[in-house]
């Protein structure tokens, strides 16, 4: 497995180990109130791992279905020892199709549903985060929701909280184009460059990312106004 795949997996495994150890310690101590305190943060790390692994996993799913012609017949492009169409390859293709359906299609749909379902709460949480008031349950009614889902939207402005879904769809488009046009690399490169150009243009038009410098200036101005009062 490549290094880009190992990094989020190692982080996820380490997080699960730490959370499990803390839960076990609290359970043995009889502290039932905080037994599930870190579950929300753990789910957030799972979302982060899914985002990191998306291109790699979906790309591998398409690689299983890519064959090339040889003098002895079609073989798998990534492993020439496997003949396309035999029982082994058919089993790989079946598993890959399930993977693409569950992960390749399911992850964007899941994230889209979450962003749509909790849209108003996410905007409220993000607006508080831009003012530096989202880090406490006393000031943020959606503090736990933020711990679960903030990795989907914390980098974007409150009015552009859905931008991670667009980035995920862009990743899916790039993987599909590269997989379907692998026999025509020039056309694939042209299509990918066009997709990146459109994505960059949209980013310049909507400017979805937060500016910490502007947020800090607004927070300082708000504190100065409250002090004068």
Residue frames as qw, qx, qy, qz and C-alpha x, y, z in Angstrom:
[[0.000, 0.887, 0.461, 0.000, 0.00, 0.00, 0.00],
 [0.405, 0.567, -0.025, 0.717, 1.30, 3.47, -0.88],
 [0.303, -0.093, -0.460, 0.829, 2.35, 6.09, 1.66],
 [0.281, -0.194, -0.072, -0.937, -0.62, 8.44, 0.98],
 [0.704, -0.322, -0.498, -0.391, -2.95, 5.59, 1.95],
 [0.644, -0.168, -0.623, 0.410, -0.99, 4.66, 5.08],
 [0.113, 0.189, -0.311, 0.925, -0.99, 8.14, 6.63],
 [0.529, -0.289, -0.013, -0.798, -4.78, 8.56, 7.15],
 [0.831, -0.183, -0.505, -0.144, -5.14, 4.88, 8.03],
 [0.547, 0.017, -0.575, 0.607, -2.44, 5.16, 10.72],
 [0.123, -0.219, 0.243, -0.937, -4.06, 8.32, 12.09],
 [0.700, -0.254, -0.258, -0.615, -7.47, 6.65, 12.15],
 [0.802, -0.129, -0.572, 0.118, -6.16, 3.51, 13.85],
 [0.351, 0.099, -0.504, 0.783, -4.23, 5.56, 16.42],
 [0.345, -0.260, 0.081, -0.898, -7.35, 7.64, 17.14],
 [0.801, -0.240, -0.387, -0.389, -9.49, 4.51, 17.58],
 [0.686, -0.038, -0.604, 0.405, -6.91, 3.02, 19.95],
 [0.107, 0.158, -0.391, 0.900, -6.79, 6.20, 22.06],
 [0.548, -0.252, -0.082, -0.793, -10.58, 6.51, 22.17],
 [0.826, -0.169, -0.517, -0.147, -10.96, 2.82, 23.06],
 [0.530, 0.027, -0.594, 0.605, -8.37, 3.10, 25.82],
 [0.130, -0.191, 0.271, -0.934, -10.09, 6.19, 27.30],
 [0.704, -0.236, -0.262, -0.617, -13.49, 4.48, 27.16],
 [0.782, -0.109, -0.600, 0.132, -12.10, 1.41, 28.88],
 [0.316, 0.092, -0.522, 0.787, -10.51, 3.53, 31.62],
 [0.351, -0.204, 0.114, -0.907, -13.70, 5.48, 32.24],
 [0.784, -0.198, -0.423, -0.410, -15.81, 2.32, 32.25],
 [0.680, -0.065, -0.632, 0.366, -13.52, 0.66, 34.79],
 [0.142, 0.059, -0.422, 0.894, -13.71, 3.81, 36.93],
 [0.013, 0.580, 0.788, -0.208, -17.52, 3.84, 36.73],
 [0.051, 0.450, -0.003, -0.892, -17.65, 7.24, 35.03],
 [0.405, 0.470, 0.770, 0.148, -20.77, 6.74, 32.93],
 [0.190, 0.865, 0.215, -0.411, -21.38, 10.43, 32.21],
 [0.148, 0.788, -0.429, -0.416, -18.33, 10.85, 30.00],
 [0.723, -0.061, 0.676, 0.132, -18.27, 7.31, 28.62],
 [0.605, 0.519, 0.506, 0.330, -19.15, 8.42, 25.08],
 [0.099, -0.860, -0.013, 0.501, -17.52, 11.84, 25.25],
 [0.151, -0.548, 0.572, 0.591, -15.07, 11.17, 22.41],
 [0.570, 0.340, 0.738, 0.120, -17.39, 9.32, 20.04],
 [0.372, 0.890, 0.195, -0.179, -18.23, 12.51, 18.12],
 [0.035, -0.817, 0.491, 0.300, -14.55, 13.32, 17.60],
 [0.494, -0.168, 0.826, 0.213, -13.89, 9.73, 16.53],
 [0.565, 0.607, 0.559, 0.013, -16.58, 9.96, 13.87],
 [0.198, 0.941, -0.115, -0.250, -14.94, 13.17, 12.69],
 [0.251, -0.580, 0.712, 0.306, -11.63, 11.36, 12.19],
 [0.577, 0.226, 0.775, 0.125, -13.42, 8.65, 10.21],
 [0.440, 0.852, 0.256, -0.123, -14.81, 11.34, 7.89],
 [0.024, -0.857, 0.427, 0.288, -11.30, 12.75, 7.50],
 [0.442, -0.260, 0.820, 0.253, -9.93, 9.32, 6.54],
 [0.577, 0.529, 0.622, 0.017, -12.73, 8.80, 4.01],
 [0.295, 0.933, -0.007, -0.208, -11.90, 12.14, 2.39],
 [0.179, -0.708, 0.623, 0.279, -8.17, 11.36, 2.18],
 [0.445, -0.120, 0.870, 0.175, -8.67, 7.87, 0.79],
 [0.632, 0.552, 0.336, -0.428, -11.38, 8.67, -1.75],
 [0.489, 0.711, -0.392, -0.320, -9.26, 9.11, -4.89],
 [0.035, -0.453, 0.891, 0.018, -6.97, 6.19, -4.00],
 [0.474, 0.106, 0.834, -0.261, -9.75, 3.68, -3.26],
 [0.645, 0.611, 0.255, -0.380, -11.96, 4.64, -6.21],
 [0.334, 0.718, -0.538, -0.288, -8.95, 4.68, -8.52],
 [0.177, -0.287, 0.941, -0.017, -8.01, 1.15, -7.46],
 [0.597, 0.328, 0.640, -0.354, -11.56, 0.05, -8.11],
 [0.616, 0.714, -0.056, -0.329, -11.29, 1.20, -11.72],
 [0.052, 0.644, -0.741, -0.182, -7.79, -0.24, -12.19],
 [0.521, -0.049, 0.845, -0.111, -9.15, -3.77, -11.73],
 [0.647, 0.566, 0.476, -0.187, -11.28, -3.31, -14.85],
 [0.297, 0.841, -0.313, -0.327, -8.57, -1.91, -17.12],
 [0.864, -0.006, 0.454, 0.219, -7.11, -4.45, -19.58],
 [0.181, 0.740, -0.442, -0.474, -4.57, -4.25, -22.40],
 [0.926, 0.349, -0.022, -0.141, -4.07, -6.42, -25.43],
 [0.320, -0.599, 0.701, 0.218, -1.06, -8.74, -25.76],
 [0.373, 0.332, -0.759, -0.418, -0.08, -11.46, -28.18],
 [0.169, -0.085, -0.974, 0.122, -1.68, -14.04, -25.90],
 [0.264, -0.662, -0.663, -0.226, -4.90, -12.12, -25.30],
 [0.176, -0.780, 0.037, -0.599, -6.09, -9.35, -22.98],
 [0.613, -0.193, -0.587, 0.493, -4.43, -9.12, -19.56],
 [0.328, -0.883, -0.303, 0.148, -4.92, -6.88, -16.57],
 [0.365, 0.822, -0.141, 0.414, -2.96, -3.68, -17.02],
 [0.308, -0.788, 0.416, -0.333, -1.70, -3.49, -13.42],
 [0.578, -0.351, 0.734, -0.061, -0.95, -7.24, -13.22],
 [0.509, 0.436, -0.550, -0.499, -0.17, -8.92, -16.58],
 [0.015, 0.143, -0.986, 0.080, -0.26, -12.36, -14.95],
 [0.384, 0.378, 0.700, -0.469, -4.05, -12.12, -14.66],
 [0.085, 0.186, 0.716, 0.668, -5.99, -12.75, -17.86],
 [0.373, 0.111, 0.141, -0.911, -9.04, -10.58, -18.39],
 [0.712, 0.037, -0.349, -0.608, -12.25, -12.57, -18.45],
 [0.522, 0.028, -0.844, 0.123, -11.09, -15.58, -16.42],
 [0.574, -0.606, -0.550, -0.032, -12.59, -16.56, -13.06],
 [0.522, -0.344, -0.291, 0.724, -10.00, -14.66, -11.01],
 [0.097, 0.083, 0.157, 0.979, -10.50, -11.44, -12.95],
 [0.372, -0.506, -0.550, -0.551, -14.30, -11.79, -12.85],
 [0.578, -0.574, -0.514, 0.269, -14.16, -12.13, -9.06],
 [0.379, -0.221, -0.108, 0.892, -11.96, -9.02, -8.82],
 [0.080, -0.273, -0.372, -0.884, -14.34, -7.07, -11.06],
 [0.474, -0.591, -0.610, -0.230, -17.33, -8.11, -8.95],
 [0.536, -0.533, -0.373, 0.538, -15.65, -6.91, -5.75],
 [0.269, -0.059, 0.107, 0.955, -14.49, -3.71, -7.46],
 [0.198, -0.461, -0.502, -0.705, -18.01, -2.89, -8.65],
 [0.534, -0.664, -0.519, 0.061, -19.36, -3.33, -5.13],
 [0.501, -0.364, -0.163, 0.768, -16.56, -1.08, -3.85],
 [0.113, 0.153, 0.287, 0.939, -17.33, 1.60, -6.43],
 [0.346, -0.587, -0.562, -0.469, -21.02, 1.45, -5.61],
 [0.590, -0.657, -0.419, 0.211, -20.61, 1.61, -1.83],
 [0.505, -0.492, -0.031, 0.709, -17.58, 3.87, -1.57],
 [0.279, 0.079, 0.387, 0.875, -17.33, 5.72, -4.87],
 [0.218, -0.511, -0.481, -0.678, -21.02, 6.61, -5.02],
 [0.549, -0.619, -0.559, 0.058, -22.02, 6.15, -1.39],
 [0.475, -0.331, -0.250, 0.776, -19.53, 8.59, 0.18],
 [0.023, 0.130, 0.193, 0.972, -20.59, 11.63, -1.92],
 [0.439, -0.506, -0.554, -0.495, -24.25, 10.77, -1.35],
 [0.600, -0.510, -0.525, 0.323, -23.72, 10.34, 2.41],
 [0.345, -0.228, -0.143, 0.899, -21.83, 13.62, 2.76],
 [0.118, -0.274, -0.373, -0.879, -24.39, 15.42, 0.61],
 [0.515, -0.569, -0.595, -0.239, -27.25, 14.14, 2.76],
 [0.549, -0.455, -0.414, 0.565, -25.45, 15.16, 5.97],
 [0.203, -0.070, 0.043, 0.976, -24.73, 18.66, 4.66],
 [0.280, -0.376, -0.478, -0.743, -28.33, 19.05, 3.44],
 [0.567, -0.540, -0.621, -0.024, -29.89, 17.62, 6.61],
 [0.531, -0.614, -0.289, 0.508, -27.84, 19.73, 9.03],
 [0.412, 0.527, 0.191, 0.719, -27.33, 22.76, 6.77],
 [0.222, -0.857, -0.093, -0.456, -28.86, 25.43, 9.07],
 [0.757, -0.640, 0.045, 0.121, -27.07, 24.04, 12.14],
 [0.775, 0.048, 0.139, 0.614, -23.78, 23.89, 10.24],
 [0.237, 0.690, 0.129, 0.672, -24.14, 27.51, 9.13],
 [0.479, -0.839, -0.032, -0.255, -24.85, 28.56, 12.72],
 [0.848, -0.411, 0.102, 0.318, -21.85, 26.60, 14.03],
 [0.663, 0.266, 0.167, 0.679, -19.57, 27.99, 11.33],
 [0.010, 0.833, 0.110, 0.542, -20.74, 31.56, 11.91],
 [0.634, -0.769, 0.075, -0.039, -19.82, 31.16, 15.58],
 [0.853, -0.124, 0.162, 0.480, -16.46, 29.65, 14.58],
 [0.440, 0.595, 0.134, 0.659, -15.71, 32.69, 12.44],
 [0.240, -0.836, 0.053, -0.490, -16.30, 34.83, 15.55],
 [0.288, 0.372, -0.748, 0.469, -14.21, 32.57, 17.79],
 [0.514, -0.243, 0.411, -0.712, -17.24, 31.42, 19.82],
 [0.839, 0.077, -0.380, -0.381, -17.71, 27.82, 18.62],
 [0.477, 0.311, -0.776, 0.272, -15.34, 26.11, 21.04],
 [0.116, -0.066, 0.733, -0.667, -17.67, 25.91, 24.05],
 [0.135, -0.440, -0.876, -0.142, -20.97, 24.20, 24.77],
 [0.075, -0.593, -0.473, 0.647, -22.04, 27.33, 26.65],
 [0.162, 0.564, -0.139, -0.797, -21.98, 29.51, 23.53],
 [0.343, 0.264, -0.701, -0.566, -22.61, 26.90, 20.83],
 [0.769, 0.002, 0.364, -0.525, -25.80, 24.84, 20.87],
 [0.919, 0.365, -0.092, -0.115, -24.39, 22.65, 18.08],
 [0.186, -0.749, 0.636, 0.003, -21.02, 21.93, 19.67],
 [0.670, -0.126, 0.731, 0.000, -21.37, 18.13, 19.42],
 [0.730, 0.621, 0.283, -0.033, -22.51, 18.37, 15.80],
 [0.243, 0.904, -0.352, -0.034, -19.43, 20.41, 15.06],
 [0.418, -0.528, 0.739, 0.026, -17.19, 17.73, 16.56],
 [0.747, 0.197, 0.635, 0.001, -18.80, 15.12, 14.30],
 [0.623, 0.635, 0.414, 0.193, -19.02, 16.98, 11.00],
 [0.055, -0.921, 0.092, 0.374, -16.74, 20.02, 11.15],
 [0.432, -0.352, 0.632, 0.539, -14.10, 18.39, 8.93],
 [0.432, 0.525, 0.667, 0.306, -16.62, 18.65, 6.12],
 [0.144, 0.869, 0.337, 0.332, -16.96, 22.41, 6.39],
 [0.488, -0.757, -0.131, 0.415, -14.61, 24.08, 8.92],
 [0.488, -0.159, 0.311, 0.800, -12.28, 25.44, 6.17],
 [0.114, 0.452, 0.549, 0.693, -15.09, 27.27, 4.37],
 [0.185, -0.129, 0.162, -0.961, -17.21, 30.31, 5.01],
 [0.368, 0.214, 0.749, -0.508, -20.61, 29.76, 6.59],
 [0.614, 0.523, 0.069, -0.587, -22.42, 30.58, 3.34],
 [0.609, 0.498, -0.573, -0.228, -20.22, 28.08, 1.43],
 [0.572, -0.407, 0.658, -0.273, -20.36, 25.22, 3.95],
 [0.906, 0.256, 0.294, -0.164, -21.21, 22.77, 1.13],
 [0.349, 0.794, -0.453, -0.208, -17.91, 23.33, -0.76],
 [0.328, -0.402, 0.855, 0.016, -16.34, 20.05, 0.37],
 [0.714, 0.333, 0.594, -0.163, -19.10, 18.21, -1.50],
 [0.560, 0.806, -0.090, -0.169, -18.13, 20.02, -4.71],
 [0.006, -0.704, 0.707, 0.062, -14.48, 19.12, -4.14],
 [0.559, -0.105, 0.817, -0.094, -15.44, 15.48, -3.62],
 [0.719, 0.576, 0.351, -0.165, -17.48, 15.48, -6.84],
 [0.338, 0.843, -0.391, -0.148, -14.49, 17.00, -8.63],
 [0.283, -0.477, 0.832, 0.010, -12.30, 14.18, -7.34],
 [0.688, 0.223, 0.677, -0.139, -14.84, 11.62, -8.56],
 [0.609, 0.766, 0.045, -0.200, -14.94, 13.27, -11.98],
 [0.116, 0.774, -0.611, -0.120, -11.14, 13.24, -12.29],
 [0.449, -0.250, 0.857, -0.038, -10.94, 9.56, -11.33],
 [0.708, 0.440, 0.523, -0.176, -13.69, 8.56, -13.77],
 [0.486, 0.834, -0.178, -0.193, -12.14, 10.53, -16.63],
 [0.044, -0.664, 0.743, 0.070, -8.68, 9.08, -15.99],
 [0.544, -0.071, 0.830, -0.103, -10.10, 5.55, -15.76],
 [0.685, 0.543, 0.449, -0.183, -12.36, 5.66, -18.81],
 [0.517, 0.845, -0.133, -0.030, -9.84, 7.41, -21.06],
 [0.597, -0.606, 0.469, 0.238, -6.69, 5.56, -19.99],
 [0.733, 0.211, 0.511, 0.395, -6.20, 4.34, -23.56],
 [0.345, 0.748, 0.222, 0.522, -6.25, 7.95, -24.79],
 [0.540, -0.427, -0.311, 0.655, -3.87, 9.79, -22.47],
 [0.173, 0.108, 0.152, 0.967, -3.88, 13.05, -24.45],
 [0.360, -0.517, -0.466, -0.621, -7.66, 13.28, -24.36],
 [0.635, -0.553, -0.505, 0.186, -7.70, 12.33, -20.68],
 [0.455, -0.220, -0.176, 0.844, -5.14, 15.03, -19.85],
 [0.035, -0.279, -0.280, -0.918, -7.14, 17.63, -21.79],
 [0.508, -0.577, -0.523, -0.368, -10.38, 16.69, -20.01],
 [0.631, -0.476, -0.421, 0.445, -8.67, 16.80, -16.61],
 [0.309, -0.043, -0.025, 0.950, -7.15, 20.22, -17.31],
 [0.236, -0.432, -0.393, -0.777, -10.56, 21.55, -18.36],
 [0.612, -0.585, -0.529, -0.058, -12.12, 20.20, -15.16],
 [0.564, -0.356, -0.287, 0.687, -9.42, 21.78, -13.01],
 [0.133, 0.175, 0.157, 0.963, -9.80, 25.08, -14.87],
 [0.409, -0.559, -0.458, -0.558, -13.57, 25.12, -14.22],
 [0.665, -0.542, -0.457, 0.235, -13.00, 24.25, -10.54],
 [0.460, -0.165, -0.133, 0.862, -10.41, 27.01, -10.18],
 [0.059, -0.358, -0.296, -0.883, -12.73, 29.53, -11.87],
 [0.544, -0.619, -0.489, -0.287, -15.57, 28.66, -9.50],
 [0.642, -0.428, -0.360, 0.524, -13.24, 29.05, -6.54],
 [0.275, 0.027, 0.026, 0.961, -12.19, 32.52, -7.70],
 [0.249, -0.470, -0.418, -0.736, -15.82, 33.54, -8.27],
 [0.648, -0.606, -0.381, -0.262, -17.21, 32.35, -4.93],
 [0.150, 0.559, -0.561, 0.591, -14.09, 32.59, -2.73],
 [0.768, -0.431, -0.382, -0.281, -15.38, 29.88, -0.34],
 [0.706, -0.058, -0.510, 0.487, -12.38, 29.58, 1.97],
 [0.429, -0.869, -0.217, 0.119, -12.19, 31.31, 5.31],
 [0.414, 0.631, -0.263, 0.601, -9.66, 34.09, 5.87],
 [0.647, -0.477, -0.459, 0.379, -8.23, 33.83, 9.38],
 [0.318, 0.014, -0.092, 0.943, -6.70, 37.29, 9.06],
 [0.273, -0.393, -0.287, -0.830, -10.08, 38.89, 8.35],
 [0.665, -0.515, -0.525, -0.129, -11.75, 36.85, 11.09],
 [0.583, -0.279, -0.380, 0.661, -9.10, 37.95, 13.59],
 [0.088, 0.159, 0.035, 0.983, -9.61, 41.59, 12.60],
 [0.474, -0.475, -0.417, -0.613, -13.40, 41.26, 13.05],
 [0.702, -0.452, -0.518, 0.186, -12.95, 39.60, 16.44],
 [0.434, -0.125, -0.254, 0.855, -10.60, 42.36, 17.58],
 [0.133, -0.291, -0.189, -0.928, -13.04, 45.02, 16.38],
 [0.604, -0.506, -0.507, -0.347, -15.91, 43.29, 18.19],
 [0.652, -0.371, -0.458, 0.477, -13.90, 43.10, 21.42],
 [0.247, 0.041, -0.089, 0.964, -12.98, 46.78, 21.12],
 [0.341, -0.420, -0.345, -0.767, -16.64, 47.72, 20.63],
 [0.691, -0.505, -0.515, -0.051, -17.71, 45.68, 23.66],
 [0.555, -0.210, -0.355, 0.722, -14.97, 47.28, 25.75],
 [0.026, 0.217, 0.065, 0.974, -16.12, 50.79, 24.81],
 [0.526, -0.504, -0.443, -0.522, -19.66, 49.91, 25.89]]
